[in-house]
Amino acid sequence: MAQVTSSGFPRRGLAPVFLLLALSLLPISLSEAADVPLEYGVKATFLLRFTQFIEWPSEALGPTDAPFNICVVGNDPFGAALDQIVSGETVNGRKVGDPKMDREPARGLCQIIFIPGQGESPGWLSGVGRGVLTVGEGESFVRNGGMIGFVVENRRVTFYINQRNAAAAGLDIRSGLLAVAKSVIR
């Protein structure tokens, strides 16, 4: 079971669900911060908190000393926000890293891949391999091969989930996360 251990959040129960719900209701301003909009601070927090609600196949995690990587592919919209949020955190006893890359990551490097932008899902997305959670932006992202797609509506960050794509990659998304999604493709 994927658990964030150093954050102080309970490992079980409804507290993580309420946290995700509260984050999704948090009003944001797209121009509020000069360096990183609050939108991406909220999205970075979601990326880490998703790990509490997803079970990865053991082979997707690699050796026990390997980090749990939340990779950002392409133009990094997070600035230092993602670095700060994952600093000191662990998932399944593994230190969380957040490598940035210009193009498709090597197989086995990432457990979560974030692809920014509202464009179409990249062609390589379907070949990322078993046990990789793909997160992007826009409802179309989940309809075109992605698993979780962030959307901003009424100045709030929420997300769509394609449970079918996640299951095909060997990921088990728990009901607590499904319950707070805007919509779920089953």
C-alpha positions as CSV (number, residue, x, y, z in Angstrom):
1,M,0.0,0.0,0.0
2,A,1.5,3.4,-1.0
3,Q,1.7,5.7,2.0
4,V,3.3,9.0,2.6
5,T,5.1,8.5,5.8
6,S,6.9,11.7,6.9
7,S,4.1,14.2,6.3
8,G,2.3,13.5,9.5
9,F,-1.0,12.5,7.8
10,P,-2.8,9.4,9.1
11,R,-2.0,6.3,7.2
12,R,-5.6,5.1,7.1
13,G,-9.0,6.6,7.5
14,L,-10.8,9.5,6.0
15,A,-8.3,12.3,6.7
16,P,-6.5,11.9,3.4
17,V,-9.8,12.0,1.5
18,F,-10.8,15.2,3.3
19,L,-7.5,16.7,2.5
20,L,-7.9,16.0,-1.2
21,L,-11.4,17.3,-1.1
22,A,-10.3,20.5,0.7
23,L,-7.5,21.0,-1.8
24,S,-10.0,20.7,-4.7
25,L,-12.1,23.4,-3.2
26,L,-9.2,25.8,-2.6
27,P,-9.7,28.9,-4.7
28,I,-6.8,29.7,-6.9
29,S,-5.6,32.7,-8.8
30,L,-3.8,32.0,-12.0
31,S,-1.8,35.3,-11.8
32,E,-1.4,35.5,-8.0
33,A,2.2,34.5,-7.7
34,A,4.9,35.9,-10.0
35,D,7.1,32.8,-10.1
36,V,4.7,29.9,-9.8
37,P,0.9,30.3,-9.8
38,L,-0.9,28.9,-6.8
39,E,-2.5,26.5,-9.3
40,Y,0.8,24.6,-9.6
41,G,1.4,24.6,-5.9
42,V,-2.0,22.9,-5.5
43,K,-1.2,20.5,-8.4
44,A,2.2,19.6,-6.9
45,T,0.5,18.8,-3.5
46,F,-2.0,16.6,-5.4
47,L,0.8,14.7,-7.1
48,L,2.3,13.7,-3.8
49,R,-1.1,13.0,-2.1
50,F,-2.2,10.8,-5.0
51,T,0.4,8.3,-3.7
52,Q,-1.7,7.6,-0.7
53,F,-4.6,6.3,-2.8
54,I,-2.7,4.3,-5.5
55,E,-1.1,0.9,-5.2
56,W,1.8,0.2,-7.5
57,P,2.8,-3.3,-8.6
58,S,6.0,-4.2,-6.7
59,E,8.0,-4.6,-9.9
60,A,7.3,-0.9,-10.8
61,L,9.1,0.3,-7.7
62,G,12.5,-1.3,-8.6
63,P,15.1,-2.1,-5.9
64,T,14.3,-1.2,-2.3
65,D,17.0,1.5,-2.4
66,A,15.6,3.1,-5.6
67,P,13.7,6.5,-5.2
68,F,10.1,7.0,-5.9
69,N,10.2,9.5,-8.8
70,I,7.5,12.0,-9.7
71,C,8.9,13.1,-13.1
72,V,8.0,16.3,-15.0
73,V,8.4,16.0,-18.8
74,G,8.7,19.1,-20.9
75,N,8.4,22.7,-19.7
76,D,8.3,22.6,-15.9
77,P,5.5,24.8,-14.6
78,F,6.2,24.0,-10.9
79,G,9.3,26.1,-10.4
80,A,10.5,25.2,-6.9
81,A,7.1,24.2,-5.6
82,L,7.3,20.5,-6.4
83,D,10.9,20.3,-5.0
84,Q,9.7,21.9,-1.8
85,I,6.6,19.7,-1.4
86,V,8.5,16.4,-2.0
87,S,11.5,17.3,0.1
88,G,12.0,14.8,2.9
89,E,8.9,12.8,1.9
90,T,8.8,9.0,1.4
91,V,6.5,6.7,-0.4
92,N,6.6,3.0,0.4
93,G,9.8,3.7,2.4
94,R,11.5,5.3,-0.6
95,K,12.7,8.8,-0.8
96,V,10.7,10.9,-3.3
97,G,12.5,12.6,-6.1
98,D,11.2,14.8,-8.9
99,P,13.5,14.6,-11.9
100,K,12.8,17.0,-14.8
101,M,13.4,15.9,-18.4
102,D,12.8,17.3,-21.9
103,R,11.4,14.1,-23.5
104,E,10.1,10.7,-22.7
105,P,11.7,9.3,-19.6
106,A,13.6,6.0,-19.6
107,R,11.6,3.0,-18.6
108,G,11.6,2.2,-14.9
109,L,12.8,5.7,-13.9
110,C,9.4,7.2,-13.0
111,Q,6.4,6.0,-11.0
112,I,4.4,9.2,-11.8
113,I,4.9,11.2,-15.0
114,F,3.4,14.7,-15.2
115,I,3.0,16.2,-18.7
116,P,2.1,19.9,-18.5
117,G,-0.1,21.7,-21.0
118,Q,-3.5,21.4,-22.5
119,G,-2.3,19.8,-25.8
120,E,-2.9,16.3,-27.0
121,S,-1.3,13.4,-25.1
122,P,2.1,12.6,-26.5
123,G,2.4,9.5,-28.8
124,W,4.8,7.8,-26.4
125,L,2.3,7.9,-23.5
126,S,0.9,4.5,-24.2
127,G,4.3,2.9,-24.1
128,V,5.5,4.1,-20.7
129,G,5.1,0.7,-19.2
130,R,3.4,-1.1,-16.4
131,G,3.2,0.7,-13.0
132,V,3.5,4.3,-14.2
133,L,0.8,6.8,-13.3
134,T,0.4,9.4,-16.1
135,V,-0.9,12.8,-15.0
136,G,-1.6,15.7,-17.3
137,E,-3.9,18.7,-17.8
138,G,-7.4,18.8,-19.3
139,E,-10.2,16.3,-19.7
140,S,-8.9,15.3,-23.1
141,F,-5.7,14.0,-21.5
142,V,-7.7,11.1,-19.8
143,R,-9.7,10.4,-22.9
144,N,-6.5,10.1,-25.0
145,G,-4.5,7.6,-22.9
146,G,-3.7,9.5,-19.6
147,M,-4.9,8.4,-16.2
148,I,-5.4,11.7,-14.3
149,G,-6.1,15.0,-15.9
150,F,-6.2,18.2,-13.9
151,V,-8.7,20.9,-14.8
152,V,-9.3,24.4,-13.3
153,E,-12.9,25.3,-13.0
154,N,-14.3,28.3,-11.1
155,R,-10.7,29.0,-9.9
156,R,-10.5,25.6,-8.3
157,V,-8.2,22.6,-9.2
158,T,-10.0,19.3,-9.7
159,F,-9.3,16.3,-11.8
160,Y,-10.7,13.6,-14.1
161,I,-9.6,9.9,-13.7
162,N,-9.4,7.2,-16.3
163,Q,-9.6,4.1,-14.0
164,R,-9.5,1.8,-17.0
165,N,-6.1,3.1,-18.2
166,A,-4.7,2.9,-14.7
167,A,-5.9,-0.7,-14.3
168,A,-4.4,-1.6,-17.6
169,A,-1.1,-0.4,-16.3
170,G,-1.4,-2.4,-13.1
171,L,-2.3,0.5,-10.8
172,D,-5.1,0.2,-8.3
173,I,-6.8,3.5,-7.6
174,R,-8.6,3.4,-4.3
175,S,-12.2,4.5,-3.8
176,G,-11.2,7.5,-1.7
177,L,-9.5,9.2,-4.7
178,L,-12.2,8.1,-7.1
179,A,-14.8,9.7,-4.8
180,V,-13.3,13.2,-5.0
181,A,-12.6,13.2,-8.8
182,K,-14.8,15.3,-11.0
183,S,-15.5,12.3,-13.2
184,V,-14.2,8.8,-13.5
185,I,-14.0,6.7,-16.7
186,R,-14.4,3.1,-15.7
